[in-house]
């Protein structure tokens, strides 16, 4: 079974790819493969962030049930 790669590891991998592509000294085929990998990583990272946002937008009540967090502004 493959070990799950952490959010931070994926982000670091994406940063390495972006840095390499920005240098512009990679062969076209390698750059295209790196770009496709980067797009896939970016999508995975975005989904992880969206899932985290959904989780953080919930609050557990006294009975242990998750409910939507209601934000109020008391200005």
C-alpha positions as CSV (number, residue, x, y, z in Angstrom):
1,X,0.0,0.0,0.0
2,X,1.4,3.4,-1.0
3,X,2.2,5.8,1.8
4,X,0.1,9.0,1.7
5,X,2.1,12.1,0.9
6,X,1.5,15.0,3.3
7,X,0.1,18.4,2.2
8,X,3.5,20.0,3.1
9,X,5.4,17.4,1.0
10,X,3.1,18.0,-2.0
11,X,3.5,21.8,-1.6
12,X,7.3,21.5,-1.5
13,X,7.3,19.3,-4.6
14,X,5.1,21.9,-6.4
15,X,7.6,24.7,-5.3
16,X,10.5,22.7,-6.7
17,X,8.7,22.2,-10.0
18,X,7.7,25.8,-10.3
19,X,11.3,26.9,-9.5
20,X,12.7,24.5,-12.2
21,X,10.2,25.7,-14.8
22,X,10.9,29.3,-14.0
23,X,14.6,28.8,-14.8
24,X,13.6,27.8,-18.3
25,X,16.5,25.5,-19.0
26,X,14.7,22.2,-19.0
27,X,14.1,20.2,-22.2
28,X,10.5,20.7,-23.6
29,X,9.4,17.1,-22.8
30,X,10.6,17.4,-19.2
31,X,9.0,20.8,-18.8
32,X,5.7,19.4,-20.1
33,X,5.8,16.5,-17.8
34,X,6.7,18.7,-14.9
35,X,3.9,21.1,-15.8
36,X,1.4,18.3,-15.8
37,X,2.6,17.0,-12.5
38,X,2.4,20.6,-11.1
39,X,-1.2,21.0,-12.3
40,X,-2.1,17.7,-10.6
41,X,-0.4,18.7,-7.4
42,X,-2.1,22.1,-7.4
43,X,-5.5,20.4,-7.8
44,X,-4.8,18.0,-5.0
45,X,-3.6,20.9,-2.7
46,X,-6.7,23.0,-3.5
47,X,-9.0,20.0,-2.7
48,X,-7.2,19.5,0.6
49,X,-7.6,23.1,1.5
50,X,-11.3,23.1,0.5
51,X,-11.9,20.0,2.6
52,X,-10.1,21.6,5.5
53,X,-12.2,24.8,5.1
54,X,-15.4,22.7,5.2
55,X,-14.2,21.0,8.4
56,X,-13.3,24.2,10.0
57,X,-16.7,25.7,9.1
58,X,-18.3,23.1,11.4
59,X,-18.5,23.1,15.1
60,X,-19.3,20.3,17.5
61,X,-22.3,20.8,19.9
62,X,-22.6,19.4,23.4
63,X,-24.1,16.1,22.0
64,X,-21.1,15.5,19.7
65,X,-22.9,16.5,16.5
66,X,-21.3,18.7,13.9
67,X,-23.2,21.7,12.9
68,X,-22.4,24.7,10.7
69,X,-20.4,27.4,12.3
70,X,-22.4,30.7,12.4
71,X,-20.0,33.6,12.2
72,X,-21.3,36.9,13.7
73,X,-19.8,40.3,13.6
74,X,-20.6,42.3,16.7
75,X,-19.3,45.7,15.6
